[in-house]
Amino acid sequence: MIICYCFQVTKEEIESRIANGETLAGIRATTGLGYGCGGCASLAERAWGVESASEAANGSSPRAVGVKIFP
């Protein structure tokens, strides 16, 4: 199932990478998830959790960029 149509990021890819210890912020940084139109950003946060305290502290939080979240 495609989660991010802008960058063709699939649910399976996200879940596999999370299972291998990657953070959502790391996945976003390497795939572009949430950085195109922004429509998938809130879905990803709801499905796979928000950033950790360390991600928020170092500025790698998804909220640290100017992504418009569509309802």
Summary of the structure (lengths in Angstrom):
residues: 71
radius of gyration: 11.1
end to end distance: 20.3
largest distance: 31.7
contacts: 181
relative contact order: 0.21
helix: 46%
strand: 7%
